[in-house]
């Protein structure tokens, strides 16, 4: 060994290196077989061709998530312990690869500055891994920061990682105790361990340390190769599966479901109703991405810590949803493997087996679980697709949802007769845009604002602001119907497609530059869904529009409710569209306003409880989500809560009716502060 520059002898004190190669081969074969079985499991899912578009952009995104841990670091403490484990292991992997090359390929890399830097980094990295494991253990098993307690698999994974690192330190310390290493300063932890051994047993012969070194070297090697072999059978598999899940992440908007034109399907002379299926009802309907999601889920519980119905104590959990789906598919897989001649053995009904029929209706579609998940599991679209199957194929729908669905079918909206819309519109000082007519801004008011007199002020304020600013604005009047949002959320696909096509037709008969919406749900529908029905429109929410026209609007407004206020970000604005700056820009322009942010705000906002169709479905919950959100408002010390969604406004008003708080809270729309 050349001692002219820092280095160390590779495989010192180790004989029978051939055994190591046998162990390596066995571990690779074991891992390979496990990965092969996982690939077979994934490939049995239905195709999802949209997951392979723009592959280079996807690769870039996946690599960014791997090396910069963007999703994991969204929450500091969980991100911190994961980073303390991930980055040092990356360094250890690189170092091991270099050592293997020097030994197997007779290269000469592990010396000089490379040796000194990597040796120090490996020692420090090992300490970081132990610190990360300790943090993870405390957070998981002491239930700190709402991380749920988990079982044996987490114990095993964390202790296994710690064992690999600890035996590595022992091997290095025993080597240094047995020989006088001239470059021990580059292995500070190893040198500390060596000094500890020498002080503990100062008269122990060096041969004894050498013998112990060989024993622990093989223990370390066995643990390392076992780690490789166990990857596809334990939570270690997330090393591969989560980057794959990131690579295949949905590129289009969440909540938009794949659908074929039902009119075209049913017009086909070969159409057979008995063989027709819609949505996801059984294991055979699940795509390979759904299967990938169940493998990617590591049960970290982040989805539960942000899930409003779970926090409120309702019978619902996004983690349970994914885990139950995985268990159901694995059971179906087992029976299929043992009864391949009976194809029906691969068929397992989801609702009733994975969870009860009420379970899937408890979701608020707030997207918090998808946004929080570090494994890129996509819960939302599957929830909605199961609902589609439940209502259209199984004929099962919550009793509370029947009335709004019937009203939409008969009247074109979930609230009441169109004549009420027409009468109110005629009282507004705004033109109604007829067929063939033109305007700059077409204001799509929305059904909730239209049919709830207590919400009329939102539309009236917007029209007043636009008119005062000299903006050419008009409304649809009698040609405005339900945008389709309740139908999408309930899963009523035939009626949804009919409603959207009807509204697209009415919009295309008129000419305008932009559609302005006051409701984030209407905004989401018109922007994300209508393009799939040839409805290509420039859609903007009023907060964005007014924020851009702030100079035109601000000098014509008066202060509304000066004082301490907090802003509630609607889920369908902040999370679905990442729109949270414009409302704050409008608020900051109002004299006397002091904005106090809730802990859960902007893209991390907490649902008002009205999402997922629950504005229409109370489901008789004792602990309501809107009351939890009102508690968040009180925690800020604000006197008023401001929002930009009529549904959120209604949910706060409902919470205030049953609120016994000593300090009275007022609720308002942003437009109430812009118009006196």
N, C-alpha and C positions, 0 to 999 in steps of 0.2 A: 504494500500500500504506500503510495506517494504521500509523504507528510509535509511536502513543501507548501501545500495550501490546505485549507480546511476540508476535511472529508472524514469518512469512517468506513471500516470494512463491512461490506454487505454480506449478510449471512454468516457473520462471525459466530463461532461456537455451534453452528448448526450443521449436522451431518444428515445423510439420507434425504437430500433435497428432493429426490424423486417422489417421496411420499407427499410432499407439498403439491407437486404437479398432479398427482392422483386426486388429492383432495380438491384441488382447483377444478379438475375435470368433472368430478362428481357434483360439485356445487353448481357449476355452469349447466350441467345436464338437468339437475333438479330444478333450477330456476327456469331453464328453457322449456321444460315440460309444463311447468306451472303457467308460464306466459302463453304457451301454445293453447292450453285449456281455456285461459281467459279470453284469448282471441276468438276461439270457437264460440264461446258464450256470447261475445259481442256481435259476431257476424251472423248469429241466428236472428238478430233483430231486422226489422224492415229497413230498406234503404232510406237514406236522407241525403239526396244528391246536393242540396243547397249548402252542405257543410264543407264542400271541397272547392268552392269558388274563391277566387283571389288568394290562391294558396301562399304566395310570397308575403302578402300582407298578414296572413294568418301565422306564418312562421315567425315573422318579425314580432308580432304580438305575443306569441307563446314564449319566445326567447326573452322578451322584455319581462314577462311575468316570472320566468324562471330565475333570471340573474338579478333582477331588481326587486323581486318579491313585492310588486306593487299592490296586489290584492291582499296579501297577507299583512302588509304593514299598514293597512287602513286602520287597524286598531293597534295602538302602540304596544301594549304589554304582550298580547299574544304574538304580534309581529316580532317583538324583541327576542323572545325566547326561541322562536323559530329561526330567526336570523343567526342567533348565537350557535345554533346547531348546524344550520345549512351551510353557511360560508366556511366555517372551519373544516367541515367534512369535504367541501370542495377542494380546499387546500390539501387535506390528507390524501384525497384521491389523486390529485396531481403529483404529489410527492411519491406516493406508492407506484404510480405509473412510471415515473422517471427512474426509481430504484429498479423496477422490473426490467426496464429497457437496458439499464447498465448491466444487470446480472445476466439477462437472457440474450441480449443482442450485442453484448460486449462494447456498449457505448461508454462514454466517459463524461457524463453530464453532472452527476451528483457530487460536485466538488467546488471549491472556491467560493465565490460570492453566492452562487445558486444554492450551495449546501448551507452556508451560514444563514441566508435569508429564510430558506424553507425550513431549516431545523428550528429556528426561533419561532417562525409562524406556526409550525406544527405543535410546539410545546404550548404556546399561548392559545392556539386554537383548541387544543385538548381541554385546557382550563375553561375556555368559553363554552365548549360542549357540555362539560359537567355543570357549569352555571346554568346553561339553557335547560338541561334536563331537570335540574333542581327547581327552576322557575316553573317549568311545565308541570312537574309533579305537584308542587304546591298549589298551582292554579287549578289543576284538574281534580285533585283529590281532597283539597280543602275547600273547594267550591268558592274560590275568590273571584270577584268581578263577574259573577253570574256564569262562569264556565261550568257546565254540568259535570257531576261526578260520573266517571266511566269505569269500565270493568277491567278484566284480566288483560285484554289485548293492549290497552294503554300501559298498564303496569309492565307487561312483558317488553314492549317496544322501548320504553324509556330505560328500564334496567339493563336491557341488552346493549343499548348504545353506551350507557355508562360503563358497562363491563368491558367493552372493547377498548374504550379510552383508558380505563384504569389499568388493564393488563398491559397496554402499550407503555404506560408510564413505568410500571413495574419492570418490564423488560429493559427499558432504557436505563433505569436506576441500577438494576442488577449488573448490567454490562459495565457501567461506569464504576461500580463497586469492585468489580473483578479485575479491571484494567485501569491504568492511569491514562485517561483520555486527554490528549493535549488540547482538544477543541471542545471541552465540556462547557465552556462559556456560551456556546451556541445552542445548548440544550439545558436551559435553566431549571426546568422542572425535573429532568432526569438527574441533573447534578444534585439538586436538593434531595431527591429520593436516595441517591447514592450516599450522600453525607448522613442521611438519617439511618440507613442500614449500617454504615460503618460506626456511627456513634452508638447505635443500639447494640451491636455485637462487634466491638473493636478487635476481638481476638479471633474472629471467624476467619478461617483460611479463604484465600481468594478462590480456590477450587470449589468451595461450597457455594459461593455466590455464582460461580460459573455454572454449576449444576442446576441451581435454582433458575438461572437465566434460561437455560435450555427448556426446562419444564414450562415456565411461563410463556416462553416464545411459542411453544406448540399450543398452549391454551389460547393465546392471543390469535394464532393462526386458525385454530378450529373455530373460534368465535367469529373471526372475519369471514371465513368461507361459509360458515353457517348463515351469516347475515346475507351473503349472496344467494345461497340456496333458498332462504326463507322469504326473499323479496316478494314473489307473487302470492304467497300464502298468508301474509301478514299485512299490517298497515304500512310496512315499508314499501309496498307496491305503489303508494301515492307518488313516489319519486318519479315513476314513469307515467302513471295514469293521469295525474293532474296536468302535466304539460300537454298530454294528448287531448284532454278535455278542453284546455285553453285553446289549443289549435283548432278544435272543431266547434268553438263557441258560435252561437247564433249571430249572424252578421246583421240581420234585419231587426226591427223593433220587437221587443217582447210584448206578448199579448196578442200579436197578429198570428193567426193560425193558418196553416196550409189548408186550402180548400179548393175543390172543384166546383164549377158552376152547376148547381143542382138542376136548373132549368134545362141545361144541355144534356145532363145525364138522364133525366127522366123523359126527355123527348126522344131519346134513342129507342128505336123499335125493339131492340134486344134487351132493354132494361127489365130486370127481374127484381121486384121489390123484396121478395123473400131472401135474396142473396145480398141485398144492399146493407151496407154498414156505414156508420158515420161516427167519427170521434174514436176514442180509445176506450175499449170496454174489457179487453182480455189481454193476456200476455202475448198472444200472437199479433196484436196490433202495435206493440211497442217497437220503436225504431232502435237501431244500433246505438244511437246517441242516448236514448233512455237507459239502455243497458250500461253504457259507459258511465252515466251519471251515478248509477247504483254502486259501481265499483270505485268511483272517484270519491264518494262520500266517506269521510274519515270520522264521522260522528263527533266533530269538534264542538257542535252545539251553537256555533255563531248564529245560525239561522233562527234558533229558538230565542236567543237573547235579544233579537230585534223584532220578533213576530208578535204583533199586537194581540191576536186571539190567544196565543200561548201564554203571554204575559198576564192576560186577563183571566187565565184559568179555564178557558174554554177547552172543549175536547178537540184539540188540534195541535199538531206539531209538524213543521216541515221536515225535520230530521226523521221523525217516525214515519212520515209519508214515504221518503226515499228508502229508508231501511226496510220497511214493509214491502215495498215494491221489489226490492232486491231479493228478499226472502221468498216472495211468491214466485219470482222468476227462477230462482235456484231450485225450488221444489218442483216446478214445472219441468225444469231441465233434468232433474233427477229421474222423474217418471218417464220423460221422453227417451232418455238414454237406456232405460230398462224396458221400454215398450215401443221401440221404433216402428213397429208395424202398425201400431195404433196412433195415427197422427193426432187424434183428439186428446191424447195424453199431454200434448204440448199446449192445450187450451186451458187457461185458468181465468175465471172471472176475477176482475180486480176488486170491484166494490162487493163487499160481503166476504171476501177472503183476506185481502190486504188490510181493509179497514171497513167500518160500518158505513151504511149508505148516507148518514148525516155528515160524515167527516169532511168530505170534499167541499161541502157547501159552507163550511166555516171560514174558508180562506177569504181575506179582504182584498186580494189581488194588489196589494200595495207595493210589491216587488222588493220588499226589504230583504227577504231571504235570499233571493237571487243576487242582489247587490252585495250582501254581506259574505256570501259563500266564497271562501278562498280556493275551493276546488272546482268552481265554475259549473256547479250543478244548476240545472234550469228547471225549477219547480213549477213556475207559473203556467207556462204553456201546457204542460201535462195536466195540471189541475183543470184548466179550461177545456181541454180536449176530453177529459173524462166526463166533465159536465155535459158536453155535447152528446156523448154517448148515452148518458143517464136520461136526459130529457127526450132525445129524439128516437132512440132505439129501445131503451128500457121503459120509457114513459114515467120515470120517477123524477119528481120535482117537489121542492118544499112547498107546503100549502100556502105560505105567505107570498110565494112568487107567482102563484096562479093568476091572481087578480091583475097585477101590472102587465103580465104577458097577454092576458085576454083583452085588456084595455088597449094595448098597442096594436093588437091584431084588428080590433074593431074600429079604433079611432085614430090610429097613427101616432099615438104618444101614450105614455103610461099614466097620464093624469086625468084627462077629461076631454070634452067635445072640442073640436077645432074652432067652433064658433066663439068660444071664450078667448081663444088666441086672437081671432080676427077682431073681436070687439075691443080688446085691450090695445092691439096694434093700431087700430084706427084712432085711438085717443092720443097716440104719441105724435110728436112733431117731427116725423121722419118719413120720407117717401118709401113706398113699397115698390120694389123692382119687378116689373112685369117681364113676360117673355120677350126676348129681343132687345130689351132695354140695357143701358150701360150705366155703371157708376165706378168710382174708384175703390171704395171700401164697402163690401157686403157684410153687414153685421148679422151673424148667425146667433140669435139670442139664446136658444136652448130651451127645452121644455120646462125644466125646473123653474127657471126665472119667469117664464111666461105664465105658468099655471099656479104659482104661489104668489099671491099679492104682496106678501112680506118681502119678496125678492125683486119686485118690480123696480125698486130704486136702483138696482145695479145697472139694468139696461138703460134706465132713464138718465143716470149719471153719465154713462159712457156716451150716449147720444148727445147729451148736453156738452160734454168735453170736446167731442169731435166737431160738432156744429160750431161751437165758439172758436175753434182753431181753424175754421174755414175748410174742413175736410169734406169731400163729397161722399156721403154715406147713405146707404139705403138698406132695407131689410127685405126678407122674402115674403113676409106676411102669411097668407093662407097656404103658400107653397112650402113652408118650413114644417118638417115633421121630425119625429124622433131620429136622432143621428145614428142610432143602432147600438149605442153603448150598453143599455140594459140587456139587450138581446144577446150580444156577444158574451157578457158576463154570465148570463143564465145558461148559455149554450144553445139557444134556440136558433139553429143555423138556417133553416128554410126561411123563417120570418126575418132573420137578420139580413140575409141576402136580398130579400124582397124590399125591405126598408131602405137599404143602402142604394140599391139600383134606382129606386123611386126618387131618392134625394139627389143622386148624381145626375139623373135625367133633368130634374128641375134646375139644378145649378148650371148645367151645360147649356141650357136654353137662355141663359143670361150672360152678360159680359161684365167682368170686373177685374181689378188688379189683384186684390187680396180679399180673403175671407177673414173677418175678425170674429173671435169667439170670446165669450165671457166665462165659459165653463171648461175646465181642463179636460173633462171627459169628452166633450164635443171636440175640443182641440185635438185630442189623441185620435179619435175616430176619423175625423176629416183629414188629418195629416198622415196617419199610418195605415188606415184600412182602405180609404177610398181609392187610393192609387191602384189597388188590385181589382177595382171595378171600373177602370178607365176614368177615374175621377182625379185628374192631376191638377190640383189647385195649390196656390200659395196661401197657406193657412198661418195665422199668427194669433197668439193670445193677447188680450188687451194690455197686459202688463208690459210685454215687450214693445208693443206698438206705442203706448203712451210714454214709455221710457225713452224711446227714440225721438219722440216729439216733445220732449220735456220742456224745451224753450217755448214752444208754441202753447203748451198747456199751462205751465207753471205761473205765468204772469196773469192768467185769467182765473186763478183759483184762490181760495181763502183757506186758512188753517182749519182743519176739521176737529180733531180731538187731541189737542196738544197734551203732552205729558208722557208718562212711561207706558210704552206699548211693546208688545211682542208680536212677531209675525209667524203664523203657522203655515208652513210650506205644504201645499196639497201634493199628495204622492204622485198624482197624474201630471203634475207640472215639474216637480223637483227631481223625482227619481226617473220617471219615464223619459223626460226631455232635458234633464239637467238645467232647468230654468229656475234660478233662484236669485240672480243678481238684479234683474229688472225690478221686482217688487221692492227691493231694498233701496234701489236708486230713487224710486218714486217716493218712498217714505222719507228718505234723507232730504228730499227737496221741500218737505213741509215744515215750516217754522214751528218750533216748540216741541217737536217730536223727539223723544229719547228712546231709541230702539234697544230693547233688552232681549238677547237671544236665548232661546231654550237650549238645554243641553243637546237635545235631539232636534236638529234643524237642518235646513238646506237638503242635500241629498241623503242625509241621515234622519230625516223627519219621521215622526211617529204618526201613523194613520189616525184619522179622526174617527174611524170605525164604520164609515158609510160606504167604503169601497167594496168591490166584489158583489154588488147588488144588495148589500146589507142596508142601504137606505130604504129599500123596499121590504127587507126581511129582518125583522127585529129578532126573531128566534127566541124571544123571552129570556135573554141572558140576565142573570142577576148582576154580574159585574160588567158594566158596559165600557167599551174601549174609549168612547168619547169622554167619559168621566176621568179616566186615567190621563187623557190628554189635557183636560182642564186642570188637573193637578200639576202637570208640567208648567202650565201657564202661571199658576199661583206661585210656583217655586221661583219664578223670575222676579216677582215683586211688581209686575206690570199691572196697570189698571184696566188695560184693554187688550184684547187679542184681535189681530187683524188677519184676514185671509183673502184669497183671490179665487175662491171656488164656492158656488152656491150650496153645494152639498156639505162642504166643511162648515160653512156658515150655519146651516140647519142643524148639523150634529152638535155644534157648540151651543146653539140656542136650546136644544133638547137637554144637554148636560146641565145648563144653567137653571133649567126649570126644577130639577131635583137636587140642586146643589145647596148645601147648608153652610157654605163658607162665610166667615165673618166679613171678609172684604168683597164688596160687589165687583164683579168683572163685567165689562161691557164687551160686546162682540160686534165687529163691523167689517165691511168689505173695503178694500183700498179706495175704491171710488168714493166712498162716503167721506173720506178725508180730503179728497181732491175737489169736491163740490160742496159748497155751503148750503 
